[in-house]
Amino acid sequence: MSAVSTQRIIAHVDADCFFASVELIDRPELKYKPVVVCTRTDNRGIVTAANYIARKFGIKAGTPNFKLRTLCPSAVKLQSNFSKYETVSQKLILILKNISPYVEYASIDEAYLDLTGMELLYKSDAYGIAKKIQLQVYNDLSITVSIGIAPTKLLAKIASDRLKPNGVTWIKHEMLPLFLEKILIKEIPGVGSATQKLLTNLNIKTAGDLVSTPHISGILGKRGEDICRQLLGKNIEQIKQVIQKPKTLSCTRTFESFTTNREEIFNFSMQLLTALCRRLRAHKLEARVLVYILVTKNFELNEKKIELACHTDEYATLINEFKRIFDEIFTNDLYRKSGFFLYDLREQGPQQYSLFDIHSNGLLSDAIDKITCKFGESSISWNITKNKFDK
């Protein structure tokens, strides 16, 4: 066993193909088959997750179901069940909290934990602790996780992607110069496509190039300076033990190919919105502002913002608002992307309705959640013409 470390040791735990892995718990016979999790299993559905076997065929999140016939006819389509994923996610967090008191929930399938100074407690170094986590997660939950270990959260997240699935990558402080030369700019979390293009034009291709660039704050501002500090192992972010509720929620996807087909775009968008509503309710939040966007082939952004009379998490309310504005924003342009954003979020609570409001007091949405949890996501869909839910 190595001596107790005096430097920060942060681990990033990332569940492998989380949605698909959770579904395979109940369907172990599908373990060696290409499996995709979809918003619904007919041709109107969209892939939300794919296991590694399916990914080899070019299937990824956002792929329309009708494309599966070409990409991988043998792909097994399973209906997504967000409630099930939330349950497993909560169990994963409990396992991590038993390892370290300092755990930060990052998303439904990933978390950070601080392992600093825990070598004596577990009579093992950080790598050994990571293997212990993997074994316990697999024994208790029947899923695998990939783990990155590093001096900062940013480096740990990069490291967790290096050996997937079920791998452990430990970036020790003395290894940083060599490691940074192997990390491409596009692999750094928080560096978007526009920033990638800017840095590429400046011949900055790797994380090593980035941290070696003088006056980086003059190019990328304070954000660039913060990224470089974390890449150099200088911790500037603490583990946040309190699980923060999201301040905004969004769901956007790029079409498999450019399209001007009104019905295809409408149905695609409807799937995104219903999935976003499920996430809103899973977080026990309500929204007051809905934004719908359509992006043309030439990257022109068309958007419509709606401020609701009161906060809501009801499917019917949000879907009816989308239906009302769709024709206001849709034209015969060629489109590449669609999506929604929810703002002004708050905890679920009592509502003050107008006498003229038509609402269901949440009973309809509660019923939909129960049905989709029991029978799958495609058991209920919105009927465009009749303006009501169809079973």
NORURVEN-V841602 format. One record per backbone hydrogen bond with DSSP energy under -1.0 kcal/mol. NH is the residue of the N-H (numbers start at 1). CO is the residue of the C=O. E is the energy in kcal/mol with one decimal. If there is no record, write none. Layout:
BEGIN
nh=NH co=CO e=E
nh=NH co=CO e=E
END
This chain:
BEGIN
nh=10 co=150 e=-3.3
nh=11 co=113 e=-2.8
nh=12 co=148 e=-2.9
nh=13 co=111 e=-3.0
nh=14 co=146 e=-2.8
nh=15 co=109 e=-2.9
nh=16 co=144 e=-2.2
nh=21 co=17 e=-3.3
nh=22 co=18 e=-2.6
nh=23 co=19 e=-2.0
nh=24 co=20 e=-1.9
nh=30 co=27 e=-2.2
nh=31 co=28 e=-1.6
nh=33 co=30 e=-2.1
nh=36 co=76 e=-2.8
nh=37 co=49 e=-3.0
nh=38 co=78 e=-3.0
nh=39 co=46 e=-2.3
nh=45 co=42 e=-1.8
nh=47 co=63 e=-2.6
nh=48 co=37 e=-3.4
nh=49 co=37 e=-1.5
nh=51 co=35 e=-2.5
nh=55 co=51 e=-2.0
nh=56 co=52 e=-1.1
nh=57 co=54 e=-1.7
nh=58 co=55 e=-2.0
nh=59 co=54 e=-1.2
nh=62 co=47 e=-3.5
nh=63 co=60 e=-2.0
nh=65 co=45 e=-2.6
nh=67 co=64 e=-1.5
nh=68 co=65 e=-1.7
nh=71 co=67 e=-2.5
nh=72 co=68 e=-2.5
nh=75 co=72 e=-2.1
nh=76 co=34 e=-3.0
nh=78 co=36 e=-2.6
nh=80 co=38 e=-2.6
nh=85 co=81 e=-1.6
nh=86 co=82 e=-2.5
nh=87 co=83 e=-1.8
nh=88 co=84 e=-2.0
nh=89 co=85 e=-2.5
nh=90 co=86 e=-2.3
nh=91 co=87 e=-1.7
nh=92 co=88 e=-2.1
nh=93 co=89 e=-2.1
nh=94 co=90 e=-1.8
nh=95 co=91 e=-1.8
nh=96 co=92 e=-2.1
nh=97 co=93 e=-2.4
nh=98 co=94 e=-1.2
nh=100 co=96 e=-2.4
nh=104 co=112 e=-3.1
nh=106 co=110 e=-1.8
nh=107 co=110 e=-1.9
nh=110 co=107 e=-1.2
nh=111 co=13 e=-1.9
nh=112 co=104 e=-2.6
nh=113 co=11 e=-2.1
nh=114 co=102 e=-2.0
nh=115 co=9 e=-3.2
nh=118 co=115 e=-1.8
nh=122 co=118 e=-2.0
nh=124 co=119 e=-1.4
nh=129 co=125 e=-2.0
nh=130 co=126 e=-2.3
nh=131 co=127 e=-2.2
nh=132 co=128 e=-1.8
nh=133 co=129 e=-2.2
nh=134 co=130 e=-2.4
nh=135 co=131 e=-2.3
nh=136 co=132 e=-2.4
nh=137 co=133 e=-2.8
nh=138 co=134 e=-2.3
nh=139 co=135 e=-2.6
nh=140 co=136 e=-2.5
nh=141 co=137 e=-2.9
nh=142 co=138 e=-1.5
nh=146 co=14 e=-3.0
nh=147 co=167 e=-2.8
nh=148 co=12 e=-2.2
nh=149 co=169 e=-3.0
nh=150 co=10 e=-2.4
nh=156 co=152 e=-2.2
nh=157 co=153 e=-2.3
nh=158 co=154 e=-2.0
nh=159 co=155 e=-2.6
nh=160 co=156 e=-1.9
nh=161 co=158 e=-1.0
nh=162 co=159 e=-1.7
nh=169 co=147 e=-2.3
nh=171 co=149 e=-3.4
nh=175 co=172 e=-1.7
nh=176 co=173 e=-1.3
nh=179 co=175 e=-2.4
nh=180 co=176 e=-2.9
nh=181 co=177 e=-1.0
nh=182 co=179 e=-1.4
nh=185 co=205 e=-2.0
nh=187 co=184 e=-1.8
nh=188 co=185 e=-1.7
nh=191 co=188 e=-1.8
nh=196 co=192 e=-2.6
nh=197 co=193 e=-2.2
nh=198 co=194 e=-2.0
nh=199 co=195 e=-2.7
nh=200 co=196 e=-2.6
nh=201 co=197 e=-2.0
nh=203 co=200 e=-1.9
nh=204 co=199 e=-2.9
nh=207 co=183 e=-2.8
nh=208 co=180 e=-1.8
nh=210 co=206 e=-2.0
nh=211 co=207 e=-2.3
nh=212 co=208 e=-1.0
nh=213 co=210 e=-1.2
nh=218 co=215 e=-1.3
nh=219 co=216 e=-1.1
nh=220 co=216 e=-3.0
nh=221 co=217 e=-1.5
nh=225 co=221 e=-1.5
nh=226 co=222 e=-2.6
nh=227 co=223 e=-2.3
nh=228 co=224 e=-2.0
nh=229 co=225 e=-2.1
nh=230 co=226 e=-2.1
nh=231 co=227 e=-2.4
nh=232 co=228 e=-1.8
nh=233 co=230 e=-1.5
nh=234 co=229 e=-2.8
nh=249 co=342 e=-1.7
nh=251 co=340 e=-2.2
nh=253 co=338 e=-2.4
nh=255 co=336 e=-2.5
nh=259 co=335 e=-2.2
nh=265 co=261 e=-2.3
nh=266 co=262 e=-2.7
nh=267 co=263 e=-2.7
nh=268 co=264 e=-2.3
nh=269 co=265 e=-2.5
nh=270 co=266 e=-2.5
nh=271 co=267 e=-1.9
nh=272 co=268 e=-1.6
nh=273 co=269 e=-2.5
nh=274 co=270 e=-2.4
nh=275 co=271 e=-1.9
nh=276 co=272 e=-2.1
nh=277 co=273 e=-2.5
nh=278 co=274 e=-1.8
nh=279 co=275 e=-1.7
nh=280 co=276 e=-2.5
nh=281 co=277 e=-2.3
nh=282 co=278 e=-2.3
nh=283 co=279 e=-1.9
nh=284 co=281 e=-1.2
nh=285 co=280 e=-2.2
nh=286 co=346 e=-2.5
nh=287 co=312 e=-2.7
nh=288 co=343 e=-1.6
nh=289 co=343 e=-1.6
nh=290 co=306 e=-2.5
nh=291 co=341 e=-2.5
nh=292 co=304 e=-2.4
nh=293 co=339 e=-2.6
nh=294 co=302 e=-2.8
nh=295 co=337 e=-2.6
nh=296 co=300 e=-2.4
nh=297 co=334 e=-3.0
nh=299 co=296 e=-2.1
nh=302 co=294 e=-2.8
nh=304 co=292 e=-2.2
nh=306 co=290 e=-3.1
nh=308 co=288 e=-3.1
nh=312 co=287 e=-2.2
nh=318 co=314 e=-1.9
nh=319 co=315 e=-3.0
nh=320 co=316 e=-2.4
nh=321 co=317 e=-1.8
nh=322 co=318 e=-1.9
nh=323 co=319 e=-2.6
nh=324 co=320 e=-1.9
nh=325 co=321 e=-1.5
nh=326 co=322 e=-1.6
nh=329 co=325 e=-1.2
nh=330 co=326 e=-2.3
nh=335 co=259 e=-3.3
nh=336 co=295 e=-3.2
nh=337 co=295 e=-1.6
nh=338 co=253 e=-2.2
nh=339 co=293 e=-1.6
nh=340 co=251 e=-1.9
nh=341 co=291 e=-2.1
nh=342 co=249 e=-3.1
nh=343 co=289 e=-2.4
nh=346 co=286 e=-2.0
nh=348 co=284 e=-2.0
nh=357 co=354 e=-1.4
nh=363 co=360 e=-2.2
nh=366 co=362 e=-2.7
nh=367 co=363 e=-2.2
nh=368 co=364 e=-2.3
nh=369 co=365 e=-2.5
nh=370 co=366 e=-2.1
nh=371 co=367 e=-2.4
nh=372 co=368 e=-2.8
nh=373 co=369 e=-2.0
nh=374 co=370 e=-1.8
nh=375 co=371 e=-3.4
nh=376 co=372 e=-1.7
nh=379 co=376 e=-1.3
nh=381 co=390 e=-1.9
nh=383 co=388 e=-2.1
nh=387 co=383 e=-1.1
nh=390 co=381 e=-2.5
END
